[in-house]
Amino acid sequence: MLNNLRGTSGKQMANIIESYWKDADGFLIIDEFFANAKAYLSQKVPLKPGVCELIDFLWQHKMPMAVASGSFKDLVLSNLKVSGLIHYFQVISSGDEVSSGKPEPDIFLLTAKRLCQKPQNCLVLEDGIHGVLAGIRTGCETYMVLDKVSPTKEILEKQVPIYNDLTEVLADLKANVIKQDS
């Protein structure tokens, strides 16, 4: 069930919970979960290895950056504020702003539009199956950064670049910048 929940919107999570437990109020469970998560994360947000260096590199190269999260907007904003990273992002989109969550492309289409970019000019970095599929369906260049889930057969067949962490993504981006500059 956890893999089905990862990367989906709050509404989708509630529906998945209710499909497993018919008598459960999925929205109540999700609301409680996110309230607890927000309280816990209001103290300190754990950052993925390499995230600060990657953001700094993109910032120095004047690359517009966005967050496109399936989570609720207030939780996303809270996490970005606590982490000290909020000011780097020109656009912050969340799952409660679109009708269909990941793996549908809605969140990435909205984010590209807000960035005034065509999806094919955007790079999606995702750690979840639903997010990778949404990135592909949007037409964005999509990279999978391994975290708690492994790539599915579908993702492997689509030859999505797969990285162990963001430091590997950064090394690849730096190598591409050097190639373009020469």
C-alpha positions, 0 to 999 in steps of 0.5 A: 500500500505504501508504494501506491501512496507515494507521490500521489495527491491527498485526494488520491491517498484518501481514496487508496486508504478507503479502498483498503479499509472500507469503513475508514475515512480516508480524508480524516486519516490523511488530514491527521497524518499531514498535521502530524508530519507538519508538526514534526517537520516544523523543527527540522526538514531532513535534506537529501544528500547533494540538494544544497550543492545542486540548487547552488549550481542551478542558481549560479547558472540562473536556471529557474527552479520549481517544486511540483509536489503531490503534498498539500501546499501548506506542508510544502511551504512549511518544509521549504521555509524550515529548510531555508530553501524556499527563496530559490524557487520561482514556482511552488505547485502542490497536489491540492492545486490540480484535479489529478495527481501523479502519475497524471501529468497535471502538476508538471504541466501547471508548473511548466506553465507557471515557469513560462516554459514548454514541458520539453524544456524542463527537467524533472527530478523524481524519487517516486514511481508516480512522479517519474511516470508523470514527468515522462507523460508531461514530455519533460526530461525526467531523471529518477533519483533513488530513495525508497523505491526501485525503478519499475520495469516500465521505467527501465524500458523507457530508459529513464536516467537513474541516479543514486543521489543528487550528487550524481545528478549534479556531476552529470549536469556539470559535465553537460555544462562543460561539454556545451561550453567547449 
